[in-house]
Amino acid sequence: MNENNDFSAVIIDDHPMARMAIKILLESNNINVLAEAETGKTGLKLFDTLKPDIAVIDVDLPLQNGIDIVEEIRKNDNHCIVIVISSEPSFTNSKRSADVGAHAFIPKNKEMKNIISAINAAINGFTYFPITFNKFIGSSSSEQEKLASLSNQEVKVMNYLLKGYDITFIADEMYLSKTTVHTYKSRLLAKLGCSNLVELYAFSKANEIG
């Protein structure tokens, strides 16, 4: 990190110890942590009030997926550096992070200093997907190709289904009609070669989704 630059950051993660570790890492690299949030709803408010240069956002947030938070940030035309982190490596989450405009996807089980490498890459105009991008650039398995064929809306519906939510709940959360959610469900099952939710759960387990 260039010591001549003063960067600010926010951290959105529901795990206190993870937030502490990330804060220590950022501040030891001359990045001022302005605020922390446990939920996406609280975290989104920080962007309007604090206007951080950097955001480190966990995927597995309560109620609202961290990748959906990134999507909201970009819809609001916020161009801050966004680093998505997750407790586990995931092809789907890595690809979705890239699709919605994140600069990096970093599994927490790798060295935390990768967050700093990702920030440096973003400052210099690059993205940073060191773990999973090689799985879907030029070397996709048939399962990964199936996952890559899903739209963002279909992935959202899939994630809700894998968490056990019903169509009514999903429709309310995504501000869609139940008919539209049923359509997305049918499409994603067809694209993944699954006939029902049981097969979808088996597919997700085999491919470490959710």
CYANA upper distance limits for C-alpha pairs under 8 A (distance plus 0.5 A):
  1 MET  CA     29 ASN  CA      6.77
  1 MET  CA     30 ASN  CA      8.07
  1 MET  CA    116 ILE  CA      7.85
  1 MET  CA    120 ASN  CA      6.73
  3 GLU  CA     29 ASN  CA      8.38
  3 GLU  CA     30 ASN  CA      7.03
  6 ASP  CA     30 ASN  CA      7.51
  6 ASP  CA     31 ILE  CA      7.10
  6 ASP  CA     32 ASN  CA      8.07
  7 PHE  CA     30 ASN  CA      7.86
  7 PHE  CA     31 ILE  CA      5.53
  7 PHE  CA     32 ASN  CA      6.70
  7 PHE  CA     52 PRO  CA      8.37
  7 PHE  CA     53 ASP  CA      6.46
  7 PHE  CA     54 ILE  CA      7.88
  8 SER  CA     31 ILE  CA      6.02
  8 SER  CA     32 ASN  CA      5.11
  8 SER  CA     33 VAL  CA      6.28
  8 SER  CA     34 LEU  CA      6.90
  8 SER  CA     52 PRO  CA      5.72
  8 SER  CA     53 ASP  CA      5.74
  8 SER  CA     54 ILE  CA      6.70
  9 ALA  CA     31 ILE  CA      7.23
  9 ALA  CA     32 ASN  CA      6.55
  9 ALA  CA     33 VAL  CA      5.23
  9 ALA  CA     34 LEU  CA      6.32
  9 ALA  CA     35 ALA  CA      7.93
  9 ALA  CA     52 PRO  CA      5.59
  9 ALA  CA     53 ASP  CA      6.31
  9 ALA  CA     54 ILE  CA      4.99
  9 ALA  CA     55 ALA  CA      5.98
  9 ALA  CA     56 VAL  CA      8.08
 10 VAL  CA     33 VAL  CA      6.18
 10 VAL  CA     34 LEU  CA      6.22
 10 VAL  CA     35 ALA  CA      5.63
 10 VAL  CA     36 GLU  CA      6.19
 10 VAL  CA     37 ALA  CA      8.41
 10 VAL  CA     46 LEU  CA      8.15
 10 VAL  CA     52 PRO  CA      6.96
 10 VAL  CA     54 ILE  CA      7.04
 10 VAL  CA     55 ALA  CA      5.50
 10 VAL  CA     56 VAL  CA      6.97
 11 ILE  CA     19 ARG  CA      7.14
 11 ILE  CA     22 ILE  CA      8.26
 11 ILE  CA     23 LYS  CA      8.17
 11 ILE  CA     33 VAL  CA      8.08
 11 ILE  CA     35 ALA  CA      7.18
 11 ILE  CA     36 GLU  CA      5.28
 11 ILE  CA     37 ALA  CA      6.82
 11 ILE  CA     43 GLY  CA      8.46
 11 ILE  CA     55 ALA  CA      6.40
 11 ILE  CA     56 VAL  CA      5.42
 11 ILE  CA     57 ILE  CA      6.59
 12 ILE  CA     19 ARG  CA      8.17
 12 ILE  CA     36 GLU  CA      6.34
 12 ILE  CA     37 ALA  CA      5.25
 12 ILE  CA     38 GLU  CA      6.29
 12 ILE  CA     39 THR  CA      7.17
 12 ILE  CA     40 GLY  CA      7.41
 12 ILE  CA     43 GLY  CA      6.46
 12 ILE  CA     55 ALA  CA      8.08
 12 ILE  CA     56 VAL  CA      6.73
 12 ILE  CA     57 ILE  CA      5.28
 12 ILE  CA     58 ASP  CA      6.72
 13 ASP  CA     18 ALA  CA      7.68
 13 ASP  CA     19 ARG  CA      6.71
 13 ASP  CA     36 GLU  CA      8.24
 13 ASP  CA     37 ALA  CA      6.88
 13 ASP  CA     38 GLU  CA      5.65
 13 ASP  CA     39 THR  CA      7.42
 13 ASP  CA     57 ILE  CA      6.69
 13 ASP  CA     58 ASP  CA      5.64
 13 ASP  CA     60 ASP  CA      8.48
 13 ASP  CA     61 LEU  CA      7.08
 14 ASP  CA     19 ARG  CA      8.35
 14 ASP  CA     37 ALA  CA      7.78
 14 ASP  CA     38 GLU  CA      4.65
 14 ASP  CA     39 THR  CA      6.88
 14 ASP  CA     58 ASP  CA      8.38
 14 ASP  CA     61 LEU  CA      6.65
 14 ASP  CA     62 PRO  CA      7.91
 15 HIS  CA     19 ARG  CA      6.82
 15 HIS  CA     38 GLU  CA      7.86
 16 PRO  CA     20 MET  CA      6.69
 17 MET  CA     21 ALA  CA      6.68
 18 ALA  CA     22 ILE  CA      6.64
 19 ARG  CA     23 LYS  CA      6.48
 19 ARG  CA     36 GLU  CA      7.91
 20 MET  CA     24 ILE  CA      6.68
 21 ALA  CA     25 LEU  CA      6.72
 22 ILE  CA     26 LEU  CA      6.60
 22 ILE  CA    112 MET  CA      8.15
 23 LYS  CA     27 GLU  CA      6.50
 23 LYS  CA     33 VAL  CA      6.97
 24 ILE  CA     28 SER  CA      6.44
 25 LEU  CA     29 ASN  CA      7.05
 25 LEU  CA    112 MET  CA      8.28
 25 LEU  CA    113 LYS  CA      7.84
 26 LEU  CA     30 ASN  CA      7.12
 26 LEU  CA     31 ILE  CA      5.64
 26 LEU  CA     32 ASN  CA      7.69
 26 LEU  CA     33 VAL  CA      7.73
 26 LEU  CA    116 ILE  CA      7.95
 27 GLU  CA     31 ILE  CA      5.33
 27 GLU  CA     32 ASN  CA      6.24
 27 GLU  CA     33 VAL  CA      7.30
 29 ASN  CA    116 ILE  CA      8.39
 34 LEU  CA     50 LEU  CA      7.93
 34 LEU  CA     52 PRO  CA      8.09
 35 ALA  CA     46 LEU  CA      8.11
 36 GLU  CA     43 GLY  CA      7.97
 37 ALA  CA     42 THR  CA      6.50
 37 ALA  CA     43 GLY  CA      5.69
 38 GLU  CA     42 THR  CA      7.68
 38 GLU  CA     43 GLY  CA      7.81
 38 GLU  CA     61 LEU  CA      7.95
 39 THR  CA     43 GLY  CA      6.54
 39 THR  CA     61 LEU  CA      6.41
 39 THR  CA     62 PRO  CA      6.47
 39 THR  CA     63 LEU  CA      8.35
 39 THR  CA     64 GLN  CA      8.17
 40 GLY  CA     44 LEU  CA      6.44
 40 GLY  CA     61 LEU  CA      7.13
 40 GLY  CA     62 PRO  CA      8.03
 40 GLY  CA     64 GLN  CA      6.64
 40 GLY  CA     65 ASN  CA      8.13
 40 GLY  CA     66 GLY  CA      7.22
 40 GLY  CA     69 ILE  CA      6.64
 41 LYS  CA     45 LYS  CA      7.44
 41 LYS  CA     64 GLN  CA      8.30
 42 THR  CA     46 LEU  CA      7.60
 43 GLY  CA     47 PHE  CA      7.93
 44 LEU  CA     48 ASP  CA      8.10
 44 LEU  CA     69 ILE  CA      7.62
 44 LEU  CA     73 ILE  CA      7.87
 45 LYS  CA     49 THR  CA      7.15
 46 LEU  CA     50 LEU  CA      6.00
 46 LEU  CA     51 LYS  CA      7.61
 47 PHE  CA     51 LYS  CA      5.29
 47 PHE  CA     52 PRO  CA      6.93
 47 PHE  CA     73 ILE  CA      8.44
 52 PRO  CA     80 CYS  CA      7.32
 53 ASP  CA     80 CYS  CA      5.46
 53 ASP  CA     81 ILE  CA      6.65
 54 ILE  CA     80 CYS  CA      5.96
 54 ILE  CA     81 ILE  CA      5.08
 54 ILE  CA     82 VAL  CA      6.39
 54 ILE  CA     83 ILE  CA      8.22
 54 ILE  CA    119 ILE  CA      8.48
 55 ALA  CA     80 CYS  CA      7.59
 55 ALA  CA     81 ILE  CA      6.68
 55 ALA  CA     82 VAL  CA      5.36
 55 ALA  CA     83 ILE  CA      6.67
 56 VAL  CA     82 VAL  CA      6.52
 56 VAL  CA     83 ILE  CA      5.28
 56 VAL  CA     84 VAL  CA      6.45
 56 VAL  CA     85 ILE  CA      7.59
 57 ILE  CA     66 GLY  CA      6.61
 57 ILE  CA     82 VAL  CA      7.83
 57 ILE  CA     83 ILE  CA      6.72
 57 ILE  CA     84 VAL  CA      5.44
 57 ILE  CA     85 ILE  CA      6.53
 58 ASP  CA     66 GLY  CA      6.08
 58 ASP  CA     84 VAL  CA      6.29
 58 ASP  CA     85 ILE  CA      5.26
 58 ASP  CA     86 SER  CA      6.11
 59 VAL  CA     65 ASN  CA      6.17
 59 VAL  CA     66 GLY  CA      4.58
 59 VAL  CA     67 ILE  CA      6.47
 59 VAL  CA     84 VAL  CA      7.13
 59 VAL  CA     85 ILE  CA      6.65
 59 VAL  CA     86 SER  CA      5.92
 59 VAL  CA     93 ASN  CA      8.35
 60 ASP  CA     65 ASN  CA      6.31
 60 ASP  CA     66 GLY  CA      6.66
 60 ASP  CA     86 SER  CA      7.48
 61 LEU  CA     65 ASN  CA      6.00
 61 LEU  CA     66 GLY  CA      6.35
 64 GLN  CA     68 ASP  CA      7.26
 64 GLN  CA     69 ILE  CA      7.82
 65 ASN  CA     69 ILE  CA      7.21
 66 GLY  CA     70 VAL  CA      7.04
 66 GLY  CA     84 VAL  CA      8.08
 67 ILE  CA     71 GLU  CA      6.86
 67 ILE  CA     84 VAL  CA      7.98
 67 ILE  CA     93 ASN  CA      8.20
 67 ILE  CA     96 ARG  CA      7.63
 67 ILE  CA     97 SER  CA      6.50
 67 ILE  CA    100 VAL  CA      7.90
 68 ASP  CA     72 GLU  CA      6.79
 69 ILE  CA     73 ILE  CA      6.74
 70 VAL  CA     74 ARG  CA      6.80
 70 VAL  CA     82 VAL  CA      7.94
 70 VAL  CA     97 SER  CA      8.31
 70 VAL  CA    100 VAL  CA      7.10
 70 VAL  CA    101 GLY  CA      7.71
 70 VAL  CA    102 ALA  CA      7.29
 71 GLU  CA     75 LYS  CA      6.68
 71 GLU  CA    100 VAL  CA      5.77
 71 GLU  CA    101 GLY  CA      7.74
 72 GLU  CA     76 ASN  CA      6.86
 73 ILE  CA     77 ASP  CA      7.23
 73 ILE  CA     78 ASN  CA      6.11
 74 ARG  CA     78 ASN  CA      5.83
 74 ARG  CA     79 HIS  CA      7.33
 74 ARG  CA    100 VAL  CA      7.97
 74 ARG  CA    101 GLY  CA      7.48
 81 ILE  CA    102 ALA  CA      7.90
 81 ILE  CA    103 HIS  CA      6.87
 81 ILE  CA    119 ILE  CA      7.67
 81 ILE  CA    122 ALA  CA      7.16
 81 ILE  CA    123 ILE  CA      8.39
 82 VAL  CA    102 ALA  CA      5.59
 82 VAL  CA    103 HIS  CA      5.99
 82 VAL  CA    104 ALA  CA      7.47
 83 ILE  CA    102 ALA  CA      6.70
 83 ILE  CA    103 HIS  CA      6.32
 83 ILE  CA    104 ALA  CA      5.42
 83 ILE  CA    105 PHE  CA      6.66
 83 ILE  CA    106 ILE  CA      7.86
 83 ILE  CA    115 ILE  CA      7.72
 83 ILE  CA    118 ALA  CA      7.79
 83 ILE  CA    119 ILE  CA      7.98
 84 VAL  CA     97 SER  CA      7.41
 84 VAL  CA    102 ALA  CA      7.27
 84 VAL  CA    103 HIS  CA      8.36
 84 VAL  CA    104 ALA  CA      6.44
 84 VAL  CA    105 PHE  CA      5.27
 84 VAL  CA    106 ILE  CA      6.73
 85 ILE  CA    105 PHE  CA      6.16
 85 ILE  CA    106 ILE  CA      5.21
 85 ILE  CA    107 PRO  CA      6.04
 85 ILE  CA    108 LYS  CA      6.78
 86 SER  CA    105 PHE  CA      8.23
 86 SER  CA    106 ILE  CA      7.01
 86 SER  CA    107 PRO  CA      5.34
 86 SER  CA    108 LYS  CA      6.06
 87 SER  CA    107 PRO  CA      6.26
 87 SER  CA    108 LYS  CA      5.40
 87 SER  CA    109 ASN  CA      6.90
 88 GLU  CA    107 PRO  CA      5.96
 88 GLU  CA    108 LYS  CA      7.15
 88 GLU  CA    109 ASN  CA      7.20
 89 PRO  CA     94 SER  CA      8.34
 89 PRO  CA    106 ILE  CA      8.23
 89 PRO  CA    107 PRO  CA      5.61
 89 PRO  CA    131 ILE  CA      7.91
 89 PRO  CA    132 THR  CA      7.87
 90 SER  CA     94 SER  CA      6.50
 90 SER  CA    132 THR  CA      7.68
 90 SER  CA    208 GLU  CA      7.01
 90 SER  CA    209 ILE  CA      6.96
 91 PHE  CA     95 LYS  CA      6.64
 91 PHE  CA    132 THR  CA      6.33
 91 PHE  CA    133 PHE  CA      8.23
 91 PHE  CA    135 LYS  CA      7.89
 91 PHE  CA    144 GLN  CA      7.98
 91 PHE  CA    209 ILE  CA      8.37
 92 THR  CA     96 ARG  CA      6.55
 92 THR  CA    147 LEU  CA      7.25
 92 THR  CA    148 ALA  CA      8.10
 92 THR  CA    209 ILE  CA      7.39
 93 ASN  CA     97 SER  CA      6.40
 93 ASN  CA    105 PHE  CA      8.44
 94 SER  CA     98 ALA  CA      6.95
 94 SER  CA    105 PHE  CA      6.10
 94 SER  CA    129 PHE  CA      7.89
 94 SER  CA    132 THR  CA      7.05
 94 SER  CA    133 PHE  CA      7.80
 95 LYS  CA     99 ASP  CA      6.65
 95 LYS  CA    133 PHE  CA      8.00
 95 LYS  CA    148 ALA  CA      8.10
 96 ARG  CA    100 VAL  CA      6.70
 96 ARG  CA    152 ASN  CA      7.54
 97 SER  CA    101 GLY  CA      6.93
 97 SER  CA    102 ALA  CA      5.74
 97 SER  CA    103 HIS  CA      8.40
 97 SER  CA    104 ALA  CA      7.81
 97 SER  CA    105 PHE  CA      7.12
 98 ALA  CA    102 ALA  CA      5.80
 98 ALA  CA    103 HIS  CA      7.40
 98 ALA  CA    104 ALA  CA      7.75
 98 ALA  CA    105 PHE  CA      8.42
103 HIS  CA    118 ALA  CA      7.94
103 HIS  CA    122 ALA  CA      6.71
103 HIS  CA    126 PHE  CA      8.00
103 HIS  CA    127 THR  CA      5.27
103 HIS  CA    128 TYR  CA      6.70
104 ALA  CA    118 ALA  CA      6.63
104 ALA  CA    127 THR  CA      6.26
104 ALA  CA    128 TYR  CA      5.07
104 ALA  CA    129 PHE  CA      5.87
105 PHE  CA    128 TYR  CA      7.40
105 PHE  CA    129 PHE  CA      5.99
105 PHE  CA    130 PRO  CA      8.48
106 ILE  CA    110 LYS  CA      8.00
106 ILE  CA    114 ASN  CA      7.56
106 ILE  CA    115 ILE  CA      7.37
106 ILE  CA    129 PHE  CA      7.59
106 ILE  CA    130 PRO  CA      8.29
106 ILE  CA    131 ILE  CA      8.09
107 PRO  CA    131 ILE  CA      8.39
108 LYS  CA    112 MET  CA      7.20
110 LYS  CA    114 ASN  CA      8.03
112 MET  CA    116 ILE  CA      8.42
113 LYS  CA    117 SER  CA      7.13
114 ASN  CA    118 ALA  CA      6.53
115 ILE  CA    119 ILE  CA      6.73
116 ILE  CA    120 ASN  CA      6.65
117 SER  CA    121 ALA  CA      6.63
117 SER  CA    128 TYR  CA      8.47
118 ALA  CA    122 ALA  CA      6.71
118 ALA  CA    127 THR  CA      7.64
118 ALA  CA    128 TYR  CA      5.77
119 ILE  CA    123 ILE  CA      6.67
120 ASN  CA    124 ASN  CA      6.88
121 ALA  CA    125 GLY  CA      6.88
121 ALA  CA    126 PHE  CA      5.47
121 ALA  CA    127 THR  CA      6.66
121 ALA  CA    128 TYR  CA      7.01
122 ALA  CA    126 PHE  CA      5.36
122 ALA  CA    127 THR  CA      6.21
122 ALA  CA    128 TYR  CA      7.99
129 PHE  CA    133 PHE  CA      6.12
130 PRO  CA    134 ASN  CA      8.32
132 THR  CA    136 PHE  CA      7.97
133 PHE  CA    137 ILE  CA      6.75
134 ASN  CA    138 GLY  CA      7.89
134 ASN  CA    139 SER  CA      7.43
135 LYS  CA    139 SER  CA      6.22
135 LYS  CA    140 SER  CA      6.06
135 LYS  CA    141 SER  CA      8.32
135 LYS  CA    144 GLN  CA      8.19
136 PHE  CA    140 SER  CA      5.21
136 PHE  CA    141 SER  CA      8.49
136 PHE  CA    144 GLN  CA      7.36
136 PHE  CA    145 GLU  CA      8.00
136 PHE  CA    148 ALA  CA      8.42
140 SER  CA    144 GLN  CA      6.12
140 SER  CA    145 GLU  CA      6.34
141 SER  CA    145 GLU  CA      6.62
142 SER  CA    146 LYS  CA      6.73
143 GLU  CA    147 LEU  CA      6.85
143 GLU  CA    192 LEU  CA      8.09
143 GLU  CA    207 ASN  CA      8.20
144 GLN  CA    148 ALA  CA      6.53
145 GLU  CA    149 SER  CA      6.79
146 LYS  CA    150 LEU  CA      7.60
146 LYS  CA    191 LYS  CA      6.62
146 LYS  CA    192 LEU  CA      6.01
147 LEU  CA    191 LYS  CA      8.46
147 LEU  CA    192 LEU  CA      7.43
149 SER  CA    191 LYS  CA      7.69
150 LEU  CA    154 GLU  CA      6.30
150 LEU  CA    155 VAL  CA      6.70
150 LEU  CA    188 LEU  CA      7.02
150 LEU  CA    191 LYS  CA      7.77
151 SER  CA    155 VAL  CA      6.75
152 ASN  CA    156 LYS  CA      6.74
153 GLN  CA    157 VAL  CA      6.81
153 GLN  CA    184 TYR  CA      7.87
154 GLU  CA    158 MET  CA      6.61
154 GLU  CA    184 TYR  CA      5.92
154 GLU  CA    185 LYS  CA      7.46
154 GLU  CA    187 ARG  CA      8.08
154 GLU  CA    188 LEU  CA      6.41
155 VAL  CA    159 ASN  CA      6.65
155 VAL  CA    188 LEU  CA      8.27
156 LYS  CA    160 TYR  CA      6.87
157 VAL  CA    161 LEU  CA      6.66
157 VAL  CA    170 ILE  CA      7.51
157 VAL  CA    181 VAL  CA      7.65
157 VAL  CA    184 TYR  CA      7.42
157 VAL  CA    185 LYS  CA      7.15
158 MET  CA    162 LEU  CA      6.61
158 MET  CA    185 LYS  CA      7.65
158 MET  CA    188 LEU  CA      7.84
159 ASN  CA    163 LYS  CA      6.88
159 ASN  CA    210 GLY  CA      7.01
160 TYR  CA    164 GLY  CA      7.09
160 TYR  CA    165 TYR  CA      6.10
160 TYR  CA    170 ILE  CA      7.15
161 LEU  CA    165 TYR  CA      5.87
161 LEU  CA    166 ASP  CA      7.39
161 LEU  CA    197 LEU  CA      8.45
162 LEU  CA    200 LEU  CA      8.42
162 LEU  CA    201 TYR  CA      7.08
162 LEU  CA    210 GLY  CA      7.38
163 LYS  CA    210 GLY  CA      8.38
165 TYR  CA    169 PHE  CA      6.76
165 TYR  CA    170 ILE  CA      7.12
166 ASP  CA    170 ILE  CA      6.81
167 ILE  CA    171 ALA  CA      6.52
167 ILE  CA    178 LYS  CA      6.73
167 ILE  CA    181 VAL  CA      7.11
167 ILE  CA    182 HIS  CA      7.66
168 THR  CA    172 ASP  CA      6.82
168 THR  CA    178 LYS  CA      6.69
169 PHE  CA    173 GLU  CA      6.69
170 ILE  CA    174 MET  CA      6.52
170 ILE  CA    181 VAL  CA      7.77
171 ALA  CA    175 TYR  CA      6.19
171 ALA  CA    176 LEU  CA      5.28
171 ALA  CA    177 SER  CA      6.09
171 ALA  CA    178 LYS  CA      5.91
171 ALA  CA    181 VAL  CA      6.65
172 ASP  CA    176 LEU  CA      7.04
172 ASP  CA    177 SER  CA      8.35
176 LEU  CA    180 THR  CA      6.84
176 LEU  CA    181 VAL  CA      7.29
177 SER  CA    181 VAL  CA      6.97
178 LYS  CA    182 HIS  CA      6.61
179 THR  CA    183 THR  CA      6.75
180 THR  CA    184 TYR  CA      6.82
181 VAL  CA    185 LYS  CA      6.58
182 HIS  CA    186 SER  CA      6.64
183 THR  CA    187 ARG  CA      6.66
184 TYR  CA    188 LEU  CA      6.59
185 LYS  CA    189 LEU  CA      6.66
186 SER  CA    190 ALA  CA      6.67
187 ARG  CA    191 LYS  CA      6.61
188 LEU  CA    192 LEU  CA      6.61
189 LEU  CA    193 GLY  CA      6.51
189 LEU  CA    194 CYS  CA      5.39
189 LEU  CA    195 SER  CA      6.91
189 LEU  CA    196 ASN  CA      7.60
189 LEU  CA    200 LEU  CA      7.60
190 ALA  CA    194 CYS  CA      6.55
190 ALA  CA    195 SER  CA      7.74
192 LEU  CA    200 LEU  CA      8.41
194 CYS  CA    199 GLU  CA      5.87
194 CYS  CA    200 LEU  CA      6.27
194 CYS  CA    203 PHE  CA      8.40
195 SER  CA    199 GLU  CA      6.94
195 SER  CA    200 LEU  CA      8.32
196 ASN  CA    200 LEU  CA      6.87
197 LEU  CA    201 TYR  CA      6.58
198 VAL  CA    202 ALA  CA      6.86
199 GLU  CA    203 PHE  CA      6.56
200 LEU  CA    204 SER  CA      6.59
201 TYR  CA    205 LYS  CA      6.68
202 ALA  CA    206 ALA  CA      6.69
203 PHE  CA    207 ASN  CA      6.71
204 SER  CA    208 GLU  CA      6.24
204 SER  CA    209 ILE  CA      5.21
204 SER  CA    210 GLY  CA      7.46
205 LYS  CA    209 ILE  CA      6.73
